[in-house]
Amino acid sequence: MNEEELKGEVTRGARALVVYPQMRANRDQDADARLEEGKGLALAIGLKIADAFTIPIREPRAATLFGEGQIQNIGTTCEQSEAELVIVDGSLTAIQQRNLEEKLKRKVIDRTGLILEIFGERAATAEGRLQVELAHLDYQAGRLVRSWTHLERQRGGFGFLGGPGETQIEADRRLIRDRMARIRRELEQVRRTRGLHRDRREKAPWPVVALVGYTNAGKSTLFNRLTGAGVMAEDLLFATLDPTMRAIRLPGVEKAILSDTVGFISDLPTQLVAAFRATLEEVTAADLILHVRDIANPETEAQKRQVLDVLRDLGVVAEEGEEAPIPILEVWNKWDLLPAEDAQELRSFVDERGEEGVIPISALTGEGCEDLLAIVGHRLTAEAKLYTFVVPAEDGERLAFLHARGEVVSEEVQDGGEEGPSLRLQVRLSKRELGRFTAL
């Protein structure tokens, strides 16, 4: 590529070469599955896959990650496949990225940069856009180097696809730090507002059910199936980023709130883990978590571990021997894509466990969704027990709570003498609601 071509921006529809550097420590992982995920990330940002392959790394080079022979092979493949962009499905330092670009004469981005691009394009809410910009700035802070010596722009900017906000080379780390500080203040205000909304929901008489799962597991398709909503649901990684909530009816539950969350992925950039923590906090306020798994994916067990690791960090997965703070129900989606033999084998496993936590469904066809709703309704009401309370008649807040959040079986007025009348109530409450009542 000549100098004039290098000056141009890589655009949607560009041809990309995807390279997965498999480190010695990761040899036990399925390289083909990881490579497919890398290709999926590239497709999600509108790139065309010119070629893709895995390169084993015995000892990573500090300057380039790859050895000279491996770099030559990458360059030759780029020429043969006419690739304009090289995607390294791993982490690159700023120096490694710059040196690879100088040697390959092409734009080079790593997994973190690619995921940040997807999030930047998909974030729809003001909070989501702020979180993505904060993550971008954090990523850029250590990369204030030129892409090539003749370029007039700094490395990175806000989007390798020529997105908005790319700054000039004279922008320094102080400006980035100032902008990050302003964004953090804005996000703190958003978090306070979100907290007020969550407090308001907790006072409402409706349980919250949160959908979680690996990206592209079918959460949004299931969300649309159960609520009739029009949330974006495509065969793309990170099709949905911003949390969405809708009301649904369940057997035995007049109204519940179903929440669709961002999908999880392996090696999520640390900048995004921190930036999107407020979004994931919605999960911690749920009464029940539905862990949606793509059961037809060969990597479904590895994906399950990734999701549980994040949930454990959020404090919603119990350690061994402890009681789970929030019950989790596994939903095995894409059951219709399983080969007949695999489906029969897994069916026996599901039958053995009963309602202990596994429900096979197809969100696309609707198979098993009615059973899912019935089990969710049963789970939300099964823990409820009958309690007797004596509440002063003047304590309107606690009386209103019992009527709103529980099933009042009986109510009797008692003469309290000098202390005034009181009410003796028999109320059916869940353990979660009992805790909220005793905290009043």
Secondary structure, DSSP 8 states (H G I E B T S, - for coil): --HHHHHS---TT-EEEEEEEEEGGGTTS-HHHHHHHHHHHHHHTT-EEEEEEEEEESS-BTTTBS-HHHHHHHHHHHHHHT-SEEEESS---HHHHHHHHHHHTSEEEEHHHHHHHHHHHH--SHHHHHHHHHHHHHHHHT--SBSSTT-SBBS--S-TT--TT--BTT--HHHHHHHHHHHHHHHHHHHHHHHHHHHHHHHSS--EEEEEEBTTSSHHHHHHHHH-------SSTTS--S-EEEEEEETTEEEEEEEE---B-TT--HHHHHHTHHHHHHHHT-SEEEEEEETTSTTHHHHHHHHHHHHHHTT-S--TTS--SS-EEEEEE-GGGS-HHHHHHHHHHHHHHTTTTEEE--TTT-TTHHHHHHHHHHHHHHT-EEEEEEEETT-HHHHHHHHHHSEEEEEEEE--GGG--EEEEEEEE-HHHHHHHHT-
